[in-house]
Structures are given as C-alpha cells and as structure tokens.
Amino acid sequence: MKRQFKIWTAFFGLSAFSATLRAQNSDSLDRQLPLRTLLLQEVPVSPSKNISEAAREIRQNNLQELTDKILEYTPGINMIRRGNFAMEPSLRSLNGGQITMSINGMRIFGACTDKMDPISSYVEPNNLESFSVSYDPGANAAGSGIGGGIDFRLKQPSFSDVQQWSGRFGSGFETNGAAVQTLAGVEYSNADLAFQANGIFRRSSNYRASGGREIPFSQYRKWNGSVSMMVRSGKSGYLKADYLQDEGYDIGYPALTMDVAFAKARIAALSFVRNSRAGMVRWETKGYYNYIDHAMDDTRRPPETVPMHMDMPGTSTTFGAFSVLDLHLSDSHHMKVKVDGYHNRLWATMTMYPSDGSPMFMYTLANPVRSDLGLHISDAISLSKKLTLTPSARLEYMHDAISGSDAKEQLSGLFEGALSRNRMVANLSIAASFQPDKDWLLNAAIARGGRAASLQEAYAFYIYNRLDAFDYLGNPDLSQESSLNLSFGSTYRNSSLEISTNVFGYFIQDYIAGTILDGYSTMTIGASGVKQYINVASARLYGGEVALKWEPMNRLVVSSLNTFTRGSDNEGSALPLIAPFKTINAVDYNFRKTFFRIEGVTNAAQKHVSTQKYGETMTPESTILNLHMGKQFSLSKQTKLKINLSVENLFDEDYFQHLDIMKISRPGRNLTCRMTVLL
C-alpha cells in the first residue's frame, strides 16, 4: 500500500518545475494578466488565501499552523531544520547573508551564532497578513543580496465608516508531542481610529518519529503577541504604531550540541502614511527599533553528553528608518523610490566552566556593528498593452567596525591592522513581461546581485558549525560576493487550467565559503579542525520550478508544485545545503463549506554532495501522505465556528530531508484538531 501511494505521488508530479502557483497574490487568478506582470519579481504570498478555494480554506482557518510549514509550501523555499521549531528559510538554496529577511520592511538580525533564531520564527500566522518573496536582487527594496529576499507583512487594522468590533479565539491539539496551541485576537475600528491585538501560546513535548521513537530535546514553549494602532491625521494621512513581542523558552535542538534557554524579540515601529486623494501618490516614513536576546543552554542535557558546561548568550540590537514614495504616474507607469538606513550591533560570548579550573571567557562575536545607508529605485513602464519593462536598482553603503576595547584586543591577535571596513554594494536588474494573447504570459529578467560579508562571516571567533563539525573564524577582508542572475518564465491560463514555469541560473563570483586552516587548535571539544571564511573564485546555481492547477469539474481542484536546484563551485564540488527535486501534489474538494484535501510530498534523493569539502552526506528519497478536512458552522449571523482535522505522515514513514542538519528523523504520524471561533 505504501509503495502504491509513493508511485501515485511521483506520477502525479509529472508536470515538474514551478514558480508561481502558490506564490500568487491573494486574488491573482481573478485579475487580468497585464496587472500580474508587475508582480512577477516580487510575488505576494498570503498564508490565508490560496490558488484554490479548498486550499485557501486550509490556510485561512488554520491560524494555529506554524509559519515554518506555510513557508515550506511556497515556491523556491526550503527550510533548514535543526529541531522541531524555528527552521531557517532557504530561498532557491541560498540562505544566510545571501538573502534578506525583514518584517514590514524593517531590518532584523538574529542573535544566535548557530542560527537558532531566524527572523521567520518571530512572526505567527495569527499576526501575519502576507509575505512577499523577491527572487530578483535588484527588485528587493529591503536590502542587498544575491538571491532576493522575504518580507513578512504583519496584519494591520483598517478604518471603517461605522464603529465595528470583531474578534477570534481558538485552540488546537496535536497527538505527536502532545502539542497545544491557543490563540485570541480583537479588532476595533471607526472613521478615525483602528486597533488590533492578537496573541498565541504554543507548547510541545518531545515529538516521536516513525514507530513511536522519541526524539529527545525537541520540545519547545513560546508565546507571541502583537498590537497595531492607526489614528487618522487629516483627510489623507494616518499615524500607525506597531509592537510585536515573541518569547520562547526551553527550546530543544536535537541536531545541535546545545538547546535554548530563552529567545526573546521586541520589535517596535512608528509610521506616518499619506495618500493623495486621487490615489496616485503614497508616502510612508517609518522609524523602528528591535532587540533580540538569545541564550544557548546545555544544562538540560545528560551530564555524560556535556564534556564541559558552557554559557553562550547573545544579543542583536537594530534601529533604523526608511521613507518610501510610491508614484502611480499613470495607468502604465509606476515608480517607487525608497531611502533607508539602519544600525545593527551584535554581541555573543562563551564562558566555559572546566571541572578543575577557573571559568574561561571569550567573545564569539566581539561587538561588531554595521551602519548602513541605502537607496532603492524601481520603475514599471508598460510600453504597450502587451509589453512591460521594470528596471530596478539598489545602492547601499556600509560601515563595519568593532565596538569596545576588550573586543578589539581579543581580535587584534587574529586580524592585523584596522578592523573597520567601508563597503559599497550595487544591485541592478531589468525585468520584462510580454503577453502575446489573453492566455499566455512570458517574462524574463537579468540582474546583477551583490552582497557584503555578514558580520558573522567577517568577525566570527571560533563559532562551531554543526554541519561540517569545524570551528569557524571570520575574515574582514572578504571581497563582495556577486552574481549574474538570469531567469525566464511563462504562464498559460484558461478557464480550467493554469501552468506556470520558470527556469533560472545564478553565476556567482567570489563565493564565500570556509577553508581549513592548518596548525590551528580547535576551541570546541570534538571539532574536526578550524576553518576561515574565504572567497572561492566562482560558483553556479541553476534550477527550475513548475506549478500546475487544474479544475476538471466544479469544486474539484488538482494541483502540483515542483522545484529543483543544483549548485557547484569552480572545482565542480557540490555546494552545501542545496535542496533536491521536490514535488507537492494535492487534490482538493470543497462542498457546502466543507473541504477535503489529500496531499503527497516527495523529496528526491540528494546524491550530489561534497562530504570532504563541505561536510554533507547523501540523503535518500522520501514520500509522505497528508490528509486534511475542515468544516465551517454558522452559530449566528456574525459568529462562525471553524474546525480543522488533519493526519500528517499518514503511513508513519521514517524520513528526513536533505536540509535537515544531522539528518534527525522528522515527526511520524500526527493527528491534529484545531477549532477557531470568529466573532
């Protein structure tokens, strides 16, 4: 039976390679194709709305889903997994400093040297309105990089002509790990004031893999809350204040040597927005501040597995501002100009407590700071009813330095000369879309992407990498990593069928990677050696995506999402953390406010790895089957009850994916029940 379902799932994915099916705007299928062409390089993705009504219901009703799982169903995104919580997004197999992640356009940087706190872990579907994925570095207004980025957009209230109240609350339970979720939210609006607040609490014990095998140190506990208020200022403007707080505790990471005692985020912003009466001009100015506090912890590990107790706290402090002007100069001409800046400071230390000696202290990130100023310009011009061109550019100036005499003294023994650096980064692109007839849309883009080394790559001091088991040293003299990005895509659509395809190639110069340093002693017990970040002459990354949506009959939707990437450096060695071919295939049926979904997820084997150079090992193929069902009940004219039932990994397969660090088995069979009341 299991084998039959694997064959069925693989066969169902014969439409291989997609890019835009799930990454469409919430109502993109109801729009005309020319309007959608302006969105091809920055595609809004809503977790509560989707390409079919049945799939839309799953995300809209299931506000208790983890943000990680929503991201996994987005074209081009794969998740780097170190535990059962806070997975790190990878965009077309680019990650870290190669892509940018932001919340409402605000730059935020994790505080953990082991990447236990990606930005996506601080937003929840309960407070997430949408997220936009930009594959084009030139079109990415949030920051510079070679692979675009992801911007998470929080929910905000809206004004109404009459006074309105609404709310929601819900709870859910998962059998695997005895996980529980509880959420609540309230919104109020009138003509001059709008307000919304929401929160969610999550808790999970250790999950169990196939056969009931417990995975130790996979528990987590957190709460998340956000508040947003808008006050009208005049007839065409308003002030908006936002605050988000996320508090995680006792978070286990089975793939790492330490867990997390706490991970805290406090994010605040104040904005002024003005719109012209004709809707042709929108001007937004925002100031923001965020503080990330993170502490790695090994006190809950068995003593025999901890060679030496260590404390490893870290913080990230960022304040910044931006002003963006949207100009709808005409129906065929839309320009965007953004000026922005931020100041980020990282701090991370390690204190070791030997059993027979005094504590030993050192900085792992010795107070590096980065001050950044940026300018972004994009201009979408429709040359005719069929052809649209969108040139974009981003220029960024950065100043890196080390703050504090103790930090400078520690690094002076490793790096010669001044530790500060000035950098200028340019991202340029031009995209074109052509619609030969009402059913077809063609698009192409060429971009030059660049990015400076991250502060960790520049100033790391014996930071342990679990993937290859080496301690890493930074290198402030790293050259910019740059790339030439090419992409081509097409979309065909009629009344019952839509097929979207995209192929891409990234040709990278001065690729940043680690090289072994001979004669250096390790700091981490059990480490294989010491590496330092250097520039590899070149690397290349290519792949494709295909999405298919077919409605053979009313209420029935068949969909297939397929992605593939492959990467190699200048010596032909496989690049690390490259996801293999992945296909997600589903059948949705919706009838009288009840939806059913059967879904197969297959990851091909990854045999293209470089174990000696980058520390990776091969990964076998895997296939799991998921079932979903939901029902909406009307309790009154304004009150609705929504119930979601799911069975994930129906056949209790023992599996893991290639981007799972240390190849820890993922959860076995999991039954979930979630209820939400809308008031």
MARROGU-528088 format. One record per residue (C-alpha): residue number from 1; x, y, z. Coordinates in steps of 0.1 Angstrom, whole numbers, plus 5000, padded with zeros to 4 digits. Layout:
% MARROGU-528088
(NUM,(X,Y,Z))
...
END
This chain:
% MARROGU-528088
(1,(5000,5000,5000))
(2,(5028,5025,5009))
(3,(5046,5017,4977))
(4,(5015,5023,4956))
(5,(5010,5057,4972))
(6,(5047,5066,4965))
(7,(5043,5056,4929))
(8,(5010,5076,4926))
(9,(5026,5107,4941))
(10,(5056,5105,4919))
(11,(5034,5100,4888))
(12,(5012,5128,4898))
(13,(5042,5152,4897))
(14,(5050,5147,4860))
(15,(5045,5184,4855))
(16,(5078,5190,4872))
(17,(5092,5225,4880))
(18,(5072,5256,4891))
(19,(5074,5291,4905))
(20,(5042,5310,4909))
(21,(5012,5287,4917))
(22,(5013,5291,4954))
(23,(5031,5324,4952))
(24,(5002,5343,4936))
(25,(4986,5373,4950))
(26,(4955,5365,4971))
(27,(4932,5373,4942))
(28,(4956,5370,4913))
(29,(4935,5344,4894))
(30,(4907,5370,4892))
(31,(4930,5397,4878))
(32,(4939,5404,4843))
(33,(4973,5391,4832))
(34,(4989,5426,4825))
(35,(4984,5436,4861))
(36,(5001,5404,4874))
(37,(5032,5410,4853))
(38,(5042,5438,4876))
(39,(5043,5413,4905))
(40,(5064,5386,4889))
(41,(5097,5397,4906))
(42,(5081,5404,4940))
(43,(5053,5379,4945))
(44,(5029,5385,4974))
(45,(5021,5352,4992))
(46,(4992,5351,5017))
(47,(4990,5323,5042))
(48,(4952,5328,5045))
(49,(4944,5328,5008))
(50,(4955,5305,4980))
(51,(4950,5295,4945))
(52,(4920,5272,4950))
(53,(4891,5277,4973))
(54,(4898,5245,4992))
(55,(4935,5253,4998))
(56,(4925,5288,5007))
(57,(4902,5274,5034))
(58,(4931,5254,5049))
(59,(4953,5284,5054))
(60,(4925,5309,5063))
(61,(4911,5287,5090))
(62,(4943,5273,5103))
(63,(4958,5303,5121))
(64,(4974,5279,5145))
(65,(4997,5264,5119))
(66,(5035,5271,5123))
(67,(5049,5298,5100))
(68,(5076,5272,5091))
(69,(5050,5249,5075))
(70,(5035,5277,5055))
(71,(5069,5287,5041))
(72,(5076,5251,5031))
(73,(5047,5252,5007))
(74,(5060,5283,4989))
(75,(5078,5280,4955))
(76,(5116,5281,4959))
(77,(5116,5280,4997))
(78,(5130,5251,5016))
(79,(5136,5250,5054))
(80,(5169,5243,5071))
(81,(5159,5222,5101))
(82,(5178,5219,5134))
(83,(5149,5210,5156))
(84,(5111,5210,5157))
(85,(5109,5247,5159))
(86,(5123,5279,5143))
(87,(5135,5265,5110))
(88,(5156,5287,5087))
(89,(5143,5296,5053))
(90,(5164,5289,5022))
(91,(5154,5307,4990))
(92,(5164,5287,4959))
(93,(5190,5271,4981))
(94,(5205,5305,4991))
(95,(5205,5314,5028))
(96,(5221,5335,5055))
(97,(5236,5367,5042))
(98,(5229,5357,5006))
(99,(5192,5367,5010))
(100,(5175,5394,5031))
(101,(5146,5388,5056))
(102,(5126,5417,5070))
(103,(5093,5424,5088))
(104,(5072,5452,5074))
(105,(5104,5464,5056))
(106,(5124,5466,5089))
(107,(5158,5450,5090))
(108,(5161,5425,5119))
(109,(5191,5402,5126))
(110,(5192,5371,5147))
(111,(5214,5370,5178))
(112,(5223,5333,5177))
(113,(5257,5322,5163))
(114,(5241,5288,5155))
(115,(5212,5303,5136))
(116,(5186,5291,5161))
(117,(5166,5323,5157))
(118,(5157,5331,5121))
(119,(5135,5362,5116))
(120,(5106,5340,5105))
(121,(5104,5325,5140))
(122,(5092,5358,5154))
(123,(5060,5360,5133))
(124,(5029,5339,5135))
(125,(5000,5332,5111))
(126,(4978,5349,5137))
(127,(4995,5382,5131))
(128,(5008,5376,5096))
(129,(4989,5393,5068))
(130,(5011,5381,5040))
(131,(5048,5377,5029))
(132,(5064,5388,4997))
(133,(5091,5367,4980))
(134,(5115,5386,4957))
(135,(5138,5364,4937))
(136,(5154,5394,4919))
(137,(5181,5411,4940))
(138,(5176,5444,4921))
(139,(5139,5445,4928))
(140,(5144,5437,4965))
(141,(5138,5470,4983))
(142,(5147,5457,5018))
(143,(5184,5452,5013))
(144,(5212,5439,4991))
(145,(5219,5402,4984))
(146,(5224,5379,4955))
(147,(5192,5360,4959))
(148,(5164,5384,4967))
(149,(5146,5381,5000))
(150,(5114,5376,5021))
(151,(5095,5404,5037))
(152,(5069,5394,5063))
(153,(5039,5418,5065))
(154,(5021,5420,5098))
(155,(4983,5424,5100))
(156,(4971,5460,5104))
(157,(4937,5473,5112))
(158,(4916,5495,5088))
(159,(4893,5524,5092))
(160,(4856,5520,5088))
(161,(4827,5544,5083))
(162,(4808,5529,5113))
(163,(4821,5516,5146))
(164,(4830,5479,5143))
(165,(4842,5452,5167))
(166,(4854,5418,5157))
(167,(4874,5390,5174))
(168,(4885,5354,5173))
(169,(4898,5328,5197))
(170,(4908,5292,5192))
(171,(4927,5262,5204))
(172,(4943,5231,5190))
(173,(4959,5198,5199))
(174,(4984,5175,5182))
(175,(4989,5139,5192))
(176,(5026,5138,5183))
(177,(5044,5156,5211))
(178,(5011,5164,5229))
(179,(5014,5199,5213))
(180,(4988,5226,5222))
(181,(4981,5260,5207))
(182,(4958,5287,5220))
(183,(4951,5320,5202))
(184,(4930,5351,5206))
(185,(4926,5384,5187))
(186,(4904,5415,5187))
(187,(4899,5444,5163))
(188,(4882,5477,5166))
(189,(4876,5505,5140))
(190,(4858,5537,5133))
(191,(4863,5566,5109))
(192,(4894,5580,5128))
(193,(4908,5551,5149))
(194,(4916,5515,5141))
(195,(4932,5490,5165))
(196,(4940,5453,5165))
(197,(4957,5430,5190))
(198,(4964,5392,5189))
(199,(4984,5366,5207))
(200,(4992,5329,5206))
(201,(5007,5304,5230))
(202,(5024,5272,5219))
(203,(5038,5242,5238))
(204,(5051,5209,5227))
(205,(5069,5180,5244))
(206,(5094,5158,5225))
(207,(5080,5146,5193))
(208,(5081,5110,5181))
(209,(5094,5097,5148))
(210,(5082,5067,5130))
(211,(5074,5037,5152))
(212,(5069,5059,5183))
(213,(5107,5066,5187))
(214,(5111,5096,5209))
(215,(5134,5124,5196))
(216,(5150,5139,5228))
(217,(5155,5177,5231))
(218,(5128,5185,5206))
(219,(5104,5203,5229))
(220,(5095,5240,5228))
(221,(5074,5266,5246))
(222,(5066,5301,5234))
(223,(5041,5330,5233))
(224,(5037,5357,5207))
(225,(5017,5389,5207))
(226,(5013,5420,5186))
(227,(4995,5453,5188))
(228,(4988,5477,5160))
(229,(4970,5511,5161))
(230,(4962,5537,5135))
(231,(4950,5572,5140))
(232,(4938,5593,5112))
(233,(4957,5625,5105))
(234,(4938,5648,5082))
(235,(4918,5636,5053))
(236,(4946,5617,5036))
(237,(4971,5605,5062))
(238,(4974,5585,5093))
(239,(4999,5576,5121))
(240,(5005,5539,5128))
(241,(5022,5523,5158))
(242,(5032,5486,5158))
(243,(5046,5464,5185))
(244,(5054,5427,5184))
(245,(5068,5406,5212))
(246,(5079,5370,5209))
(247,(5091,5350,5239))
(248,(5104,5314,5235))
(249,(5116,5292,5264))
(250,(5131,5257,5269))
(251,(5135,5251,5231))
(252,(5153,5219,5223))
(253,(5175,5214,5192))
(254,(5183,5177,5187))
(255,(5206,5184,5158))
(256,(5228,5207,5179))
(257,(5250,5203,5209))
(258,(5231,5229,5229))
(259,(5195,5239,5234))
(260,(5179,5274,5240))
(261,(5171,5286,5275))
(262,(5152,5316,5260))
(263,(5148,5335,5228))
(264,(5132,5369,5230))
(265,(5123,5395,5204))
(266,(5109,5430,5209))
(267,(5100,5449,5177))
(268,(5085,5484,5177))
(269,(5078,5509,5149))
(270,(5061,5542,5143))
(271,(5050,5552,5108))
(272,(5034,5581,5091))
(273,(5015,5574,5058))
(274,(4999,5599,5035))
(275,(4979,5591,5003))
(276,(4969,5616,4977))
(277,(4932,5620,4972))
(278,(4934,5606,4937))
(279,(4954,5576,4949))
(280,(4983,5584,4926))
(281,(5009,5590,4954))
(282,(5016,5571,4986))
(283,(5043,5583,5010))
(284,(5053,5563,5041))
(285,(5080,5572,5066))
(286,(5089,5547,5094))
(287,(5112,5546,5123))
(288,(5118,5513,5141))
(289,(5138,5495,5168))
(290,(5142,5458,5176))
(291,(5161,5439,5203))
(292,(5168,5402,5201))
(293,(5180,5384,5233))
(294,(5191,5348,5230))
(295,(5208,5323,5253))
(296,(5221,5288,5244))
(297,(5219,5263,5272))
(298,(5233,5228,5279))
(299,(5221,5224,5315))
(300,(5192,5201,5305))
(301,(5215,5177,5286))
(302,(5226,5145,5304))
(303,(5260,5152,5321))
(304,(5277,5124,5303))
(305,(5270,5141,5269))
(306,(5284,5175,5280))
(307,(5322,5175,5281))
(308,(5322,5210,5296))
(309,(5294,5232,5307))
(310,(5291,5265,5287))
(311,(5270,5296,5287))
(312,(5265,5312,5253))
(313,(5243,5343,5254))
(314,(5239,5367,5225))
(315,(5220,5399,5216))
(316,(5212,5418,5184))
(317,(5201,5455,5186))
(318,(5189,5473,5155))
(319,(5174,5507,5150))
(320,(5166,5522,5116))
(321,(5143,5543,5095))
(322,(5131,5545,5059))
(323,(5110,5567,5037))
(324,(5093,5553,5006))
(325,(5074,5571,4979))
(326,(5050,5552,4955))
(327,(5042,5572,4924))
(328,(5014,5560,4901))
(329,(5023,5584,4874))
(330,(4997,5569,4850))
(331,(4979,5536,4844))
(332,(5010,5524,4826))
(333,(5038,5539,4847))
(334,(5045,5531,4884))
(335,(5077,5543,4901))
(336,(5090,5535,4936))
(337,(5117,5554,4955))
(338,(5130,5543,4989))
(339,(5157,5558,5012))
(340,(5166,5537,5042))
(341,(5192,5532,5069))
(342,(5199,5511,5099))
(343,(5225,5505,5127))
(344,(5230,5469,5139))
(345,(5251,5457,5168))
(346,(5258,5420,5176))
(347,(5272,5407,5208))
(348,(5278,5370,5216))
(349,(5300,5354,5243))
(350,(5310,5320,5255))
(351,(5320,5312,5291))
(352,(5334,5277,5297))
(353,(5334,5261,5331))
(354,(5361,5233,5334))
(355,(5357,5209,5363))
(356,(5392,5215,5375))
(357,(5398,5252,5368))
(358,(5386,5287,5366))
(359,(5359,5298,5341))
(360,(5372,5309,5307))
(361,(5356,5338,5289))
(362,(5357,5349,5253))
(363,(5337,5368,5226))
(364,(5324,5347,5197))
(365,(5311,5379,5181))
(366,(5331,5407,5196))
(367,(5306,5436,5194))
(368,(5307,5441,5156))
(369,(5285,5469,5144))
(370,(5272,5478,5109))
(371,(5258,5512,5099))
(372,(5240,5511,5065))
(373,(5225,5536,5041))
(374,(5205,5525,5011))
(375,(5187,5539,4981))
(376,(5162,5518,4960))
(377,(5145,5529,4928))
(378,(5122,5508,4906))
(379,(5102,5519,4876))
(380,(5075,5497,4860))
(381,(5066,5510,4825))
(382,(5040,5495,4801))
(383,(5054,5502,4767))
(384,(5022,5487,4751))
(385,(4993,5466,4761))
(386,(5015,5436,4757))
(387,(5049,5446,4769))
(388,(5061,5459,4803))
(389,(5097,5467,4814))
(390,(5107,5471,4850))
(391,(5143,5484,4857))
(392,(5153,5484,4893))
(393,(5184,5494,4913))
(394,(5196,5494,4949))
(395,(5228,5511,4961))
(396,(5240,5505,4997))
(397,(5269,5520,5017))
(398,(5280,5501,5048))
(399,(5305,5508,5075))
(400,(5316,5479,5097))
(401,(5336,5483,5130))
(402,(5342,5467,5164))
(403,(5329,5484,5195))
(404,(5347,5482,5228))
(405,(5384,5480,5238))
(406,(5381,5444,5252))
(407,(5366,5432,5219))
(408,(5392,5449,5198))
(409,(5420,5435,5220))
(410,(5407,5399,5215))
(411,(5405,5403,5177))
(412,(5438,5421,5174))
(413,(5456,5388,5179))
(414,(5438,5373,5150))
(415,(5435,5401,5124))
(416,(5462,5426,5115))
(417,(5456,5463,5110))
(418,(5424,5483,5114))
(419,(5393,5462,5120))
(420,(5368,5487,5104))
(421,(5357,5484,5068))
(422,(5337,5505,5043))
(423,(5318,5488,5016))
(424,(5296,5500,4986))
(425,(5272,5474,4972))
(426,(5251,5477,4940))
(427,(5222,5456,4929))
(428,(5208,5461,4894))
(429,(5181,5444,4874))
(430,(5157,5447,4845))
(431,(5126,5425,4840))
(432,(5104,5422,4810))
(433,(5069,5407,4806))
(434,(5052,5400,4773))
(435,(5016,5389,4768))
(436,(5011,5377,4732))
(437,(4974,5368,4738))
(438,(4949,5365,4766))
(439,(4961,5330,4776))
(440,(4998,5334,4776))
(441,(5023,5355,4796))
(442,(5061,5354,4792))
(443,(5086,5370,4815))
(444,(5124,5373,4816))
(445,(5148,5390,4839))
(446,(5185,5397,4842))
(447,(5201,5410,4874))
(448,(5234,5418,4889))
(449,(5234,5410,4926))
(450,(5260,5418,4953))
(451,(5263,5415,4990))
(452,(5289,5422,5016))
(453,(5300,5395,5040))
(454,(5278,5393,5070))
(455,(5291,5404,5104))
(456,(5295,5368,5114))
(457,(5315,5359,5082))
(458,(5337,5390,5088))
(459,(5343,5388,5126))
(460,(5334,5353,5139))
(461,(5357,5339,5166))
(462,(5357,5301,5169))
(463,(5320,5297,5160))
(464,(5312,5260,5157))
(465,(5294,5247,5126))
(466,(5274,5215,5133))
(467,(5271,5208,5095))
(468,(5308,5200,5090))
(469,(5320,5200,5126))
(470,(5346,5228,5123))
(471,(5352,5259,5143))
(472,(5350,5290,5121))
(473,(5370,5322,5121))
(474,(5358,5354,5103))
(475,(5377,5374,5077))
(476,(5371,5412,5075))
(477,(5390,5413,5042))
(478,(5364,5392,5023))
(479,(5355,5406,4989))
(480,(5319,5411,4979))
(481,(5300,5380,4968))
(482,(5284,5389,4935))
(483,(5262,5372,4909))
(484,(5247,5374,4875))
(485,(5212,5361,4877))
(486,(5191,5350,4847))
(487,(5155,5338,4847))
(488,(5128,5330,4822))
(489,(5092,5320,4828))
(490,(5058,5315,4812))
(491,(5022,5312,4823))
(492,(4994,5296,4804))
(493,(4958,5300,4817))
(494,(4924,5292,4806))
(495,(4891,5286,4824))
(496,(4901,5253,4839))
(497,(4939,5250,4837))
(498,(4969,5271,4847))
(499,(5005,5261,4842))
(500,(5034,5283,4853))
(501,(5070,5275,4846))
(502,(5103,5292,4855))
(503,(5140,5284,4849))
(504,(5169,5303,4864))
(505,(5207,5304,4866))
(506,(5229,5322,4891))
(507,(5266,5327,4882))
(508,(5284,5337,4914))
(509,(5318,5353,4917))
(510,(5338,5354,4950))
(511,(5316,5328,4966))
(512,(5321,5329,5004))
(513,(5329,5295,5020))
(514,(5352,5280,5046))
(515,(5387,5266,5041))
(516,(5407,5246,5065))
(517,(5435,5263,5085))
(518,(5465,5241,5093))
(519,(5482,5245,5126))
(520,(5452,5260,5145))
(521,(5438,5244,5176))
(522,(5401,5239,5180))
(523,(5381,5256,5207))
(524,(5351,5233,5206))
(525,(5356,5198,5221))
(526,(5352,5172,5194))
(527,(5356,5197,5165))
(528,(5374,5183,5134))
(529,(5395,5214,5129))
(530,(5394,5252,5122))
(531,(5382,5269,5091))
(532,(5383,5305,5080))
(533,(5359,5322,5055))
(534,(5375,5329,5022))
(535,(5363,5338,4986))
(536,(5361,5309,4962))
(537,(5367,5321,4927))
(538,(5332,5312,4914))
(539,(5301,5290,4918))
(540,(5269,5284,4898))
(541,(5234,5276,4908))
(542,(5206,5267,4884))
(543,(5172,5252,4886))
(544,(5135,5255,4877))
(545,(5100,5255,4891))
(546,(5067,5244,4876))
(547,(5032,5247,4891))
(548,(5000,5233,4877))
(549,(4964,5239,4887))
(550,(4936,5220,4870))
(551,(4898,5222,4877))
(552,(4883,5193,4859))
(553,(4849,5199,4875))
(554,(4832,5223,4898))
(555,(4846,5222,4934))
(556,(4874,5198,4925))
(557,(4910,5212,4921))
(558,(4941,5192,4913))
(559,(4974,5210,4919))
(560,(5011,5202,4916))
(561,(5041,5222,4927))
(562,(5076,5211,4917))
(563,(5110,5227,4924))
(564,(5146,5217,4916))
(565,(5180,5233,4922))
(566,(5216,5222,4917))
(567,(5248,5240,4926))
(568,(5286,5235,4921))
(569,(5317,5256,4929))
(570,(5346,5263,4905))
(571,(5362,5230,4912))
(572,(5330,5210,4905))
(573,(5323,5203,4941))
(574,(5286,5203,4951))
(575,(5276,5234,4971))
(576,(5263,5228,5006))
(577,(5226,5229,5016))
(578,(5212,5225,4980))
(579,(5177,5210,4981))
(580,(5170,5182,4957))
(581,(5139,5179,4935))
(582,(5107,5183,4955))
(583,(5071,5178,4944))
(584,(5039,5186,4963))
(585,(5007,5172,4947))
(586,(4972,5176,4960))
(587,(4935,5170,4953))
(588,(4911,5195,4969))
(589,(4873,5191,4971))
(590,(4850,5217,4986))
(591,(4813,5212,4992))
(592,(4789,5232,5013))
(593,(4816,5249,5035))
(594,(4834,5215,5040))
(595,(4867,5209,5023))
(596,(4888,5178,5019))
(597,(4924,5176,5008))
(598,(4947,5147,5001))
(599,(4983,5157,4996))
(600,(5016,5139,4988))
(601,(5050,5154,4994))
(602,(5080,5138,4978))
(603,(5117,5148,4981))
(604,(5141,5131,4957))
(605,(5174,5116,4969))
(606,(5203,5140,4970))
(607,(5235,5123,4958))
(608,(5253,5154,4945))
(609,(5272,5163,4977))
(610,(5308,5171,4987))
(611,(5315,5154,5020))
(612,(5352,5162,5022))
(613,(5349,5198,5013))
(614,(5316,5210,5028))
(615,(5308,5182,5052))
(616,(5275,5170,5037))
(617,(5263,5134,5033))
(618,(5238,5119,5008))
(619,(5201,5118,5016))
(620,(5176,5092,5005))
(621,(5143,5100,4989))
(622,(5112,5103,5010))
(623,(5074,5104,5004))
(624,(5047,5112,5029))
(625,(5009,5115,5026))
(626,(4988,5141,5044))
(627,(4950,5143,5048))
(628,(4931,5175,5057))
(629,(4894,5182,5064))
(630,(4876,5213,5075))
(631,(4841,5225,5082))
(632,(4826,5259,5090))
(633,(4795,5263,5111))
(634,(4774,5294,5114))
(635,(4764,5299,5151))
(636,(4747,5332,5144))
(637,(4747,5359,5118))
(638,(4781,5372,5129))
(639,(4796,5341,5147))
(640,(4813,5313,5130))
(641,(4830,5281,5142))
(642,(4857,5266,5120))
(643,(4871,5231,5127))
(644,(4902,5216,5110))
(645,(4912,5180,5113))
(646,(4945,5166,5098))
(647,(4965,5135,5096))
(648,(5002,5142,5087))
(649,(5025,5114,5076))
(650,(4996,5090,5074))
(651,(5017,5059,5069))
(652,(5042,5068,5097))
(653,(5072,5070,5074))
(654,(5107,5073,5089))
(655,(5122,5102,5068))
(656,(5142,5133,5068))
(657,(5151,5159,5042))
(658,(5184,5170,5028))
(659,(5184,5204,5046))
(660,(5178,5187,5080))
(661,(5211,5192,5099))
(662,(5224,5158,5113))
(663,(5196,5140,5095))
(664,(5173,5137,5125))
(665,(5141,5119,5117))
(666,(5111,5141,5112))
(667,(5078,5135,5131))
(668,(5059,5103,5125))
(669,(5021,5101,5122))
(670,(5005,5132,5137))
(671,(4968,5138,5142))
(672,(4957,5174,5148))
(673,(4924,5190,5158))
(674,(4920,5228,5157))
(675,(4890,5250,5164))
(676,(4886,5287,5158))
(677,(4856,5309,5167))
(678,(4852,5341,5147))
(679,(4831,5369,5163))
END
